[in-house]
Amino acid sequence: MSLLARITGRNGAAPQPLAGAGHDDLRRERDALAARVAELTWDLGGLAYEMAIRDHFRLDVLVKAAARLQEVDAELAEAERLLRLEGAGAAGACTSCGALHARGATFCWQCGTRLMETAEAATIAAFTTPSPGLHTTPSERTEDRPDVNPLTQENA
């Protein structure tokens, strides 16, 4: 299975983590893909040249060779993107322009696209405001209910 298929979950399968795909593994795979792209580019150029000197072009053959080159080139681009992310210590890339961003960045530095989802102020307040009685400081005996003692560590 190709690097791109493992990452994107192509072929209908769920995305698989790159097991053991450390920095060195990715570099080796990138180098192999770069060599494959160079070979396929050379082959495509050779095909076009041979067809040109014979004055007989078979577009189906050229299209198949170009499609294979595009697939391998996309895998190479993904491997290089992963190496850039890993090497830069970036948290991710912008969905609009592809620029790397740091953890906690709110906007893309290059295109200004919002990177983080925003929540309504009421939603944030609901999750950050302590519930009554749970995190409040213990109070003294109340005037209106002298029979009720406040809950403390000692009488819990």
N, C-alpha and C positions, 0 to 999 in steps of 0.2 A: 504494500500500500504506500502511495506517495506521501510526502511530507504535507502537501496541501490537503490531500484527502483526509489525513489523520487529524489535522487541525480543524478543518471546516466541517467534517462529518459528511463529506461527499459520499455518494453511492447509497444514500438512504440510511446510513448508520449514524449513531450519535457520535459527537466529537470525542475522540480518544485523547487522553493526555499523552504527551510525548514522554513515555517511560524512559528514564535514563538519558534523556536528550539534554545533556549538559552543554556547556559552551564548546568543548572540544568536539563533541558529536555533531553539533550544528555546523561548526566550521568545516568538518570533514564532508558533511552532506552538501554544504554550500559549494565547496570546491569541486565535488563530483558533479553537481548540477551545473556549475559554470563551465566545466569541461564538456558536459553533454550539450549545453546550449551552443558552445563554440563549434562542436562537431556537427550538430544539426544545422547551424547556420551555413557552415561550409558545404554540407550536403545539398541544402536548398539552392545555394548559389551554383553549385556544380550541375544540379538538375536543370536549372534555368539556362545555364550556358550551353549544356549539351543539346537542349531542345532548340535553343536559338541557332546554333550552328547547323542543325539539321532542318531548320525552318518547319518544325512540327511540334507544336506545344500541346501537351496533354494537361489541361487545367485540373482534372481530377487528381492527378499525381502531385501537382504543385500544391493544391489546396490541402491534401492529406499531410504533406510534409510541413507546410506552414502551420497547420493546426497542431501537429505534434510539437513543433518548435514553440508555439505559444503556450502549450500546457507546461512544458519544462521550464520556460521562462517565467511563468506565473509561480511555479514551485520555488524557483531561484529567488524571485522577489520576496516571497513569504519567508524564506530562510534568512534572507538579508534583513528583513524587517524584524524578525525575532532576535537576531544577533544585535541589531541596533538597540532594541528595547532592553535586552539583557545587559549590554555593555554600558548603556547610559543610565541604568538604574531607574528608568522611567516607569511610571505606573500604567501607562497606556498611550494610545494614540488618538488623536481627534478623529471623530467619525466623518467630518466634512473634508478636511484637508490632509489628514494623515500625519500632522506634526506631533512629535512626542510631547507628553506633558508629565509633570511631577505629581506625586500623590498629594491630594488635597487641592489641586488646581480647580478653580471654578470656571474659568474661561480659557479658551485656546489662545495662546500667545500670538499665533500667526493670523488666524482668521476671525477670532472673537466669538466663536460658537460656544454656547453654554455647555460645559462638560458635566456638571452635576445637576441632578434633579432638585427642584426647589419644593419646599412644602409650605403650606399655609401657616401663618403665625398661630392660629388656633390649634392646629395639629401638633406643632412643636410644643406649645404651652401644655397641651394635654399629656404629653409624654415626659415633660420636665418638671411640672408642678407636683410636689408631693401630695399624696392623698391625706385628708385630715386624719389625724391620730396616728399615722404610721411613722412619720419622721418629724413630728413636732416635739418641742421640748415639754417635759412633764410640768404640769401646772400644780398649783397648790389646791387644797380642798376648795370646792366651789361654794359660794354663799347660798345659792338656791337649792343645792342638794348636799347637805352636810353628811348624808349617809354614804356618798360615793367617794371613794378614794381614787386618786389618779394612779394609772398603771405605771409602775417603775420597775427597775431591775430587781429590787428587793422583794416586792410582793407579786412578781410574775410567776 
